[in-house]
Amino acid sequence: MTDFDTVIITYINHFSRHSCIVDHLFTFLAQSHLLKGTVLVTIMWGVTFKDNERQSHNRERIIITSISCFVAMVLARLLALTLPFRLRPLHEKSLHFLLPYGMSPTSLEHWSSFPSDHAVLFFSLSTGLLLISRKAGIFALFYTAMFICFPRIYLGLHYPTDIIAGAVIGMTIVLLSNIYLIKSTWLQSIANWSYSKPHLFFPVFFLLTYQIADMFEDIRSLVSEVVKLFGITLPS
């Protein structure tokens, strides 16, 4: 835990339990997939079907962004499993963290705080949207920072550096992907497939964006069950 984290967490925590409504609002925001990923995915679908002269180019970037979100999430989980375990602020006794109303003291107790997978995933998605539409991207970045990530700091689920590191990881993956993959032949093939066989492409695209909105929880649960079934030991 850095001094930077301590100062910010301590200051923000001063507002805890001042208002039952505010505390429960942040708790709801942190738990609601509808108000997290679904908002951004809805924007993504809108951008996908926006009819303009750059539609083909934008669709390629949408495909890259969707794949990048999956890659970013995998990397985030690998880092969380392999890096030294970091207690979340609400579990750090030295902080004397005052738990907001509505929060369970055992929330994410056995999950490492660093990096924030919320920040990784949704900043990567927002950055991809920014490369397609300035208005949509700016709104998505603002929404991610204020309505997805800030509540997690307020509730003691993450340190500011967890969020910052997650944002850097997610944004970097999307930017690099858009630089190096935009002219790849396989991307062109997928984009062409979306026009030639939309009845096949868009069901697959729906499944992928559904998982993004749901933070790949179903996939993570499936992997967890496979690990248990075969007795695979993951790094801790």
C-alpha positions, 0 to 999 in steps of 0.5 A: 500500500502506497502513501498515495493510496492511503491518503486518497482512501482515508479521505474518501472514507471520511464520507462513509456512513454519512448518508444511508442513501449514498452508501446503498447507491454506491453498493448497488452500482458496484453490484449491478451488471445492468448499470456497469457493462450493459450500459457500455455494451449497449453503446457498442451495439449502437456504434456497430449499426451506425450508418455512415461512410466509416461503417466498415472501418468502425466494424473492424475496430469493434471486432478488435475491441471485443477480442481485446476485452477478452484478452485484457480480462484473461491478463488481469486474472493471470496477474491477480493470481501470479502477483503477490496477494494484496488485501482490499482496503476494507480488509486492511486493518491498518486503515481502520476502514469504516464500512459503508452501509450495505457492504458485507465485511467479507466481500471479495475476501479471498480475491487479490485487489491488484489489478482491478479487473473492472478497470481493465475490462471497461477502460479497454472497452471505452478506449475502443469506443473512443477510437470509433466515436469521440462522443461515445468514447468520452462518455464511456471513459467518464462513465467508467471512471465515475460510475464503475470504478469510483464506487469500488474505491468508495466501498473499499474494494480497490485502491486508486493504484488498482484502478490506475494500473487496470486502466493502463493495462486495458487501454494499452491492450486495445491501442496496441491491438488497433495499431497492429491488427487493423490491417490483418487478413483474418480481421478482414475475413471476420469483418467480411463475414459480418456482412456476408453472413450476419445471421451467423456473425451477430449471434456470436457477437451477441454472446461475446458482448453478453459476456463482456457485460457480465464480466465473463462471469459464466466463463470464469465459473466454467473454468473454475469448475473444470479446475476443480474437476481435474484437480488443477492447482492454480498459483496463489 
